[in-house]
Amino acid sequence: MSEILQLTVTGMTCGGCENAVRRTLLKTTGVEAVEASHAESTVNVTFDDSRVTPAVLKEKIEGLGYEVMP
């Protein structure tokens, strides 16, 4: 079943940052769509909750050097 995870992500400063987050998350099994905005410090991920967890998605973003706010 698809869910949408809305995250506040700090550290993104440009379109390149948005693209890095999109590319990384879209390579993750279970991720269906990603919208990232550096101006709003947001990342919205549509994913299949039977294939990937929110914790994994947060780890992928943090692995790029960005901070996911609680």
C-alpha positions in Angstrom: 0.0 0.0 0.0 1.3 3.4 -0.9 2.0 6.0 1.7 3.3 9.6 1.6 6.1 10.6 4.0 6.5 14.3 4.5 9.9 15.3 5.8 11.6 18.5 6.8 15.2 18.4 5.5 17.8 21.0 6.3 21.1 21.5 4.4 19.7 21.5 0.8 20.8 24.7 -0.8 20.1 24.4 -4.5 18.5 22.4 -7.3 21.5 20.0 -7.3 20.7 19.1 -3.7 17.1 18.4 -4.7 18.3 16.2 -7.6 20.7 14.3 -5.4 17.9 13.4 -2.9 15.5 12.5 -5.7 18.1 10.2 -7.5 19.1 8.5 -4.3 15.6 7.8 -3.1 14.3 6.7 -6.5 17.0 4.0 -6.6 15.5 2.6 -3.3 13.2 -0.4 -3.7 9.7 0.6 -2.9 10.0 4.3 -3.6 7.5 5.4 -6.2 7.9 9.2 -6.3 9.9 12.0 -4.7 9.4 15.7 -4.5 12.2 17.8 -3.0 12.3 21.6 -2.4 15.4 23.3 -1.1 13.4 26.6 -0.7 10.9 25.0 1.6 13.3 22.5 3.1 10.9 19.6 2.4 11.0 16.2 0.9 7.8 14.2 0.1 8.2 10.6 -0.7 5.5 8.2 -2.0 6.5 4.7 -1.1 5.2 1.1 -0.7 5.3 0.5 3.1 5.5 -3.2 2.5 8.9 -2.8 0.7 10.6 0.1 2.6 10.3 1.8 5.9 10.5 5.5 6.8 13.6 4.9 8.8 15.4 3.6 5.7 14.3 6.7 3.7 15.6 9.0 6.4 18.9 7.1 6.6 19.4 7.5 2.8 18.8 11.3 3.0 21.1 11.6 6.0 23.7 9.6 4.1 23.9 12.4 1.6 24.8 14.9 4.4 21.4 16.5 5.0 19.6 16.6 8.3 16.1 15.1 8.7 14.3 17.0 11.4 12.1 15.1 13.9 
